[in-house]
């Protein structure tokens, strides 16, 4: 298998797509699921239209970036635009609460038991 450099597009194109912005206001994790809440309308930016079409069903941010062949940072900015306009909803992954994690002593006992096998 031959490794090839990833083509992230022309810097001028990416600058135009994002409107010159380099960061999104909202933070979208790579595994955040995005769902379209409306259909594309005329006059929308082509990347926004593609995102709304892709997100008819829950789609992860990383999948959207792969389908659009754009860097994740650019996709996050585009998603922020759509989220601000109310055209998408985002389902962020749950973070594990400290209470839900197993006790470290129990994990050590399991580890010692496995080593004895």
ABEGO torsion letter per residue (X at the ends): XBBBBBBAEBAAAAAAAAGGBABBABBBBAABBBBBABBBBBGBBAAAAAAAAAAABBBBAAAAAAAAGBBAAAAAAAAAAAAAAGABBBBBBBBBBAAABBBAAAAAAAAAAAAAX
